[in-house]
Amino acid sequence: MREIAFIKQNREKWLEFELAIFGKAKKNPDELANLYIQMMNDLSYAQTYYPKSKTVVYLNHLASQIYQKIYKTKRTDQNRLTDFFKIEVPLLVYEYRRYLVYAFALFFVTVSIGVLSARYDRDFVRLILGDEYVNMTLENIKKGNPMAVYGSGSNWGSFIGITVNNLFVGARCYFYGIFAGIGTFNVFLQNCIMLGSFQYFFYEQGVFWKSVRGIWIHGSMEIFAIVIETTAGFILGASILFPKTFSRLNSFKIGFKNSFKIFLSTFPFTISAGFLEGFITRYSIDMPNWLSSFIILLTLAIISFYYLIYPFIVHKKITSKPIHL
């Protein structure tokens, strides 16, 4: 069957799916489950015969939305918060995975810009970080503890202050996406260039490894979470710029709802990063290399698995068998 004929044949059914998703047509859990099975059949057919078509993207989106609606309406003894992190967020990350790729590509490019700018402009680091911070860090380096700044203040005071600040930065990365994604891009650009120049500064001073052992104990989760929050901001912006087959308003509603869930999912990681920075990073200079390396690799592995690997596992699991209510 030609693709245009396939679309005409199923168009009315797909419109019914859209009405069910937006709540304009009331469906009980059994009806939703039946819709989901039909949608998966259509999606499988399209993936087989039109693998590179926009029809596949459209059907995959509808199937994901129906699946999430089923999990919201079906009766379960499981904790809703557990379902949120175990099922909803991974499916959304899978659905919008290309935006995650965009965010990571932008991350590496802009961090590289920061590194190159610091390398070829001796005043760039001071311009970005400020004279006071640079001078203080140089004094700390002379004293043999380049990470001494993380030891200032109390553990709890540092944890709370750092966490609130990081949550605010993440919120800006996300909510500024409402300006067609340009606001998100601007906030992310500033932070990544700062990170690149900051890290090169320590390299230039000959204390690169000491800085890595300190910064990335908390930075693995903190920076990764910012990338995810930027991804959510891009999704929000794209929902306004590219409504696809939906009206712009409905596209924005879907984009906001889905991207906000992804944004919320970063909170545990941001809070964990704040805890590590407030309670653990200050002792990095006295840690054995194996311990600081273990913490860095462990935290990076946890957040990487959740956002880069687990979504594919969940998606494969739900598409390999029907849903039983």
N, C-alpha and C positions, 0 to 999 in steps of 0.2 A: 504494500500500500504506500502510495506517495505521502509525504509528510503533510501536505496541504489537505489531503483527504482525511488523514488521521486526525488533524486538528478540527476540521469541520464536523467529523463524526462524534467527537467527544467534547466539543466546545460547551454545550449546554450543561453537561455533567460537571465540567470543571468550574463553571460559573456557580453551580450549586455548592461546590466545595468552598469557593470563596465566601459565599453567603454564610456558610457554617462557621468558617474561621472568624469572620467579623461579628458573629452573633446575631446577624440579621435573620437567620433561619435557625430556629431552635431544634437541636438534635440531642437525643439521649445518647448515653455511652455506647449502646449497641449499634445505633445508626452511625455514630462516628467511627466505630471500629469497622463497619462495613464499608464506609467511605474510604477509610485508610487502605483496606485491602484492594479496593478498586483502583485507588490512586497508585499503589505499589505495582499493580499489574500494568497500568498505563506507563508508569515510569520505567519498568523493566523492558517493555516493548520499545519505548523511545530510545533507551540506552543501547538496545540491540541494533535498531535500524537507523537511528539518527543520532549517533553518539556525540557529535560535535554541534548539535543544534541547540538553539536557545530554548526549544521546547523542553529539553532535558533539565535545564536550569530552572525553568518555571515549575515543572512538575516536582522536582526535588524540593523546591521551596514550599510548595503546597503540602507535600507529604510530611515535611518536617513540622509545619504549622499544625496540621491535623493531629500528628502524633503527640505534640505538646498539649493540645487541647484535650486529648483523651486522658492524658495523665493528670490533668487538672480536674476532670469531671468524674473519673472513676473512683470508686470507694477503695481505700487502701489503709492498712494499718501502719504503713511506713511513715516515717517523719517527713513532712513536706520539705523541710530544710535539707534533709538528706537527698530527696529526689531532685531538688534544685541543683545541688552540686554534682550529683551522681549521674543525672540524665539530661535535665534541661540545658544547662550551660554547655556540656560537651557537644550536644547536638547543634547548638547555635554556633559554637566555635567551628564545628565541621562545616556547617552551612555557609559561614562567612570566612572560610579559611583563606580565600584569596586576599582579603583585607589584612589578614595577619601577615601574609607574605609581603604585602606592600609596606606594612609598618616596620618589619624587620629589615627590609631592603633600605628603607629610609634611615633606619637607625644606624646601620653600618656606614652608609654614605655620609651622614651628617657627623658621626663621631670621627670619621676620617678627615672631614673638613676641619674639625676642631684640632686634631693632631697636626695636620699640615700647617694650619694657621699659626699654631704655637711654635712650630719648628722654624718657620721662615719669618716670623715677626716676633721679636724679643719682647715687645710691649703687649702682645695680645693677651697673655695670661693675666697680666695686671688689669687690663681693660675688662676682662670677663669676670675675674674673681675679686678684684679690688686690691689696692696697695696694702691695706691693713691685714687682710687674710694672707696674702703672699709673704709679707714680712714676718708675720707670726709663724708661718709654716717653715720659712727658712731658718728661723731661730730654733724651732723644734728639731729640724734636721741636724743642725749643729750640735744639739744636745743628745743626738742619737735616737730620738723617738719622733719620726715624721708624722705619726698618727696620734700625737699627744692631744690634739684638738678633741678627739673623741672621748678623752678621759676627763674633760672638764664637766662640772656639774654633777648632780646626783644621778644614780641609776634610773630611778623612777621619773625624775624630772626630765632627764634626757629622753627616756622612752616616750613619755607623753608628748613632749614638745616636738620631737622628731616625727612621731607617728601622725600627729595633727598636720604638720607641714606637708608630709608626703601624701596624705589623703587630699589635702588642698591642691597640690600639684596634679595629682591624678584626676581630680574633679575638673580642673581647668582643661586638661588634655581631652577629657570626654565632652563636657558640656559646651566647650567652644566649637565642637563639631557642628553645632546648629548654624554656624556661619558658613555653610556649604563646605565644611571641612578645613577651611583656610585657617580658622582660629586654632584648631588642633595642630595643624602643620606648624604654625608659628611657635606655639608653646613647646612642642616636641623638638623643633629645630634648635631653640635656645638651650634646652636642657642637654641635648646630645652634643652640641658644640662645646658646652661647658664641660661635659664629661670627658670629651676627647682632649681638650686643652689641659684639664686638670690632671689627667693621667699622664700626659706627655711631660708636664711640669716635673713630676716625680722621676720620670725616666731621665730627664735632662740633669737632675740633681744626683743621679746615681743611686736612688733608693727605690727603684721601680718594684722590686720583689717585695720589699717591706710594705709598700703602699698597696700592692695587690693583696697581700695577706690580711691587711686591715680593711681596706675599702670593700672588697668583694665578699667578706663574711656576711655583711648585710646587703651588699649591692646586688648580688645575684638575684634575690627576690625583688628587691626594690626597683631595679632598672627593668627587669623582665615585666613586672607589674605595670610599669609606665608604658611599655610597648603594647601591652594588652589594652590598657586604657586608651591609648592612641588608636588602636584598632577599632575600639568601640566608637570613638569620635569620628573616624572615617566612615564607619557604617551609618552613623547618624547623618553625616553630611551627604553621603551617597543616596540615602533614602529621599532626600529633598531634590537632589540633582537628577537622579535616574529612577523615576517611579515605575518604569517598565510597563506592565499591563494594568497596574493599579492607578487610581487617581492619585494626585500628588499628596492629598491629605491622608488617604488610607496608607499610602506608601510610608509617609512620615510616622503614622501611628505604629505600623509594624516595625519600622526601623528603630524608633525610640524604645518601644517595649523590649525588643530583642537586644539592642545594644546596651540598654540600661542593665539588663540581667548580666551581660558579660562584664560590664563595669563593676557591678556589685560583687561579682565573683572574685575580684582582685583584693577585696578588703582583708580577708584572712592572711594573704601573703604580704600585703603592705604592713599590717599590724605585726606580723612575725618579723619582718625586716626591721621595724622600729624597735622591737624587743631585742633583737640581736645587736643592733647598733647601740642601744642604751646599756645593755648588760654584758655583751661578749666582746665587741670590737675593741673596747678600751684595753683589753688584756691581750690583744693580738701580738704585741711586741714581745711578750713573755711566753707565748705559746710555742711548743715545738712545731716545726714545719708541717709534720704529718697531720697534726690536729687541725690547724687552720685550713690546710688544703682539704681535709676531709669535710669540714663544715661547709666550705665553699662548694665543693662538688656535690655534697648531699643536698643542699638547698637548691642548687641549680638543677639537679636531677629531678627533684620533687615537682618544681613548677614547670619544668620542661615536659615532663611526662604528662602532667595534667592538661596542658594546653596544646601540645604538639603530637602526642601519641594516643592518649586516652580517647579523644574525640573520634578517632578512626575506629577504635575498638568498639565504642558504643554504637556508632553508626552501622558497623558491620553486623553487630549483634541484633539490632532491631530490624534490619532489612533482610535478615536471613530466616526469620520466622514470623508468623502472624501474631497479633496481640490477642490475648485472652483476657476478657473482663470478668 
